[in-house]
Amino acid sequence: MPNIVLYFVAGIFLILTSHFLNGESWSYTGFYFVRLIYGGQTLNGELSIFWFMTVYVITVFLVVMIISFIKSIPMQFLITMVMFGIGTAQPHYHFFSIQVGAMVG
């Protein structure tokens, strides 16, 4: 929770600083606050490094879910390795768009 609070405090500070230094419109600045809440790839400019916090929060949530609901350690390991594989293959998104018709015939 402290990391999430720091994320929003630093994000708000940087957005407001950027607003005044770059002379951005209030509508742009307001929309940037929405992007800060959503996180991830929507952040750019001064907040582009903040993608890490979105990944961190999702990772902590998934780890807690795996540890809490799956008691078998080998199964936890298997799920973790599958998720790691999907995560490292994600930049190669074309891998997931294989056309079934092309494989059949």
Stockholm file with secondary structure:
# STOCKHOLM 1.0

chainA/1-105         MPNIVLYFVAGIFLILTSHFLNGESWSYTGFYFVRLIYGGQTLNGELSIFWFMTVYVITVFLVVMIISFIKSIPMQFLITMVMFGIGTAQPHYHFFSIQVGAMVG
#=GR chainA/1-105 SS CHHHHHHHHHHHHHHHHHHHHHTCCHHHHHHHHHHHHHCGGGCCGGGGGGHHHHHHHHHHHHHHHHHHHCCCHHHHHHHHHHHHHHHHHGGGGGGGGCCHHHHHC
#=GC SS_cons         CHHHHHHHHHHHHHHHHHHHHHTCCHHHHHHHHHHHHHCGGGCCGGGGGGHHHHHHHHHHHHHHHHHHHCCCHHHHHHHHHHHHHHHHHGGGGGGGGCCHHHHHC
//
